[in-house]
């Protein structure tokens, strides 16, 4: 959400603080796991006047349009990517090293553990 506010401020030529003082972005989001293993997000965004108390909804200033919010959200989504781990690699939450040609992963934490996975071949 921070990226959306930053982008909106930059596009309107105002500071991020001034943007957050003028508008409030409210949202509801849902993540769903698809059968193919991918995660898919849905989001419903709302743009309101930020000068009203919580629970009171007023239209945003004239410069803050739905199109502006959509453009800023799209920009923020493309710039907030998180790298996805290789789904074919053996994964351990505390992985330090992975043998490139085997399924052995050396994990480090309070204890050093060796994990072995057998990969099914289809």
N, C-alpha and C positions, 0 to 999 in steps of 0.2 A: 504494500500500500504506500510505503514511503516513496518508492520510485514514481508512482502515479502522481503524488503531490508535487514531487520535485519537477517532473516533466510539465505538469500543468502550470506551475509557477514560471518555469523557463519560457513556455510558449506564450504566456501572457505578459512576460516582462516584469514580474513582481518577485519579491522574495518568497521563499518557501514559508516563512513565518506568516507573511501577509496572506498567502494563499490559504494556509490552515486556519487563519483567523476569519477568513471570509466564507469558506466552504467546508462542508463536512461530507466525506465520502463514507457511506454506510454500505455494507455488503453482507451477503449470505453466500457461502460456498459449500459445495458438496463434491467429494471425491468418490469416484466409483471405480472399482477394479473390473476390467474387462476380461472376457474369457481368454483372450490371447496373452494376458499377463500385463498389459499396459494399464496405467492409471490415467483416468480421464476426469477433468475438473469442469464443473459448471459454476458460474458465479452470477449473481444478480446484484447489480450496483445501483446506488441511489445517490444523487447529489443534492444537498440541501444547504440552506443558509446556516453557517456555524455560529451566528450570534444569538441564536435562540437557545433556551435552556433544553436540557435533555428531555426527550419525550414530546417536544413541540417541533413540528416539521413545517418549515417555511420554504418557499421557492428560493433557489440560489440567486446570486447576483446575475444580472443580464449577460455578463461576459462568460459565465460558466454554463455552457450548454451540454446537452447529452452527447453531441458529436465530439466536443472537446474531451469529455470524460472518456468516451470510447477510444479516441485516438491516444490519449495518455495511457489508458489501461493496456491497449495493444502494445504500445511501446514498452511499458513496464514489464509485461509478460515476456517479451522477447529478450529483455536485458536482465532478467532475474533467473536465468537458467541455472540449474544445479546439475553437475555432471552425474551421469548414471553409471553405476558400476557395471562391469562386464558380466552379463548374466551367465556366461559359460565358465567363468572363473570360480574357483572355490572361494567362498567368502567367509571371513571371520570378523567380528566387530573390532578386534584389536590386531588386525593383520599387520605385521611388520614386513614379512617376506613371503614370497610365494615361489615355489619351484616352478619355472616356466613350462617344463615338460611333464610334470606329474600333478597329481591331485593332492599333494601334501602342502599344508599351510602351517607355518610356524606362527603361533599366536603368543603375544607377550602381554602380561598384566602382572598381577601378584604372583602368578605361577606361569611357568612356560609350559605350553601344551602343544602336542602334535595332534592334528586332526587329519584323518584320512577319509576321503570320500571315494566311493567307487562310482564311476560314471556308467550309466547304462547306455549301451549302443543300440540305436534303433535302425 
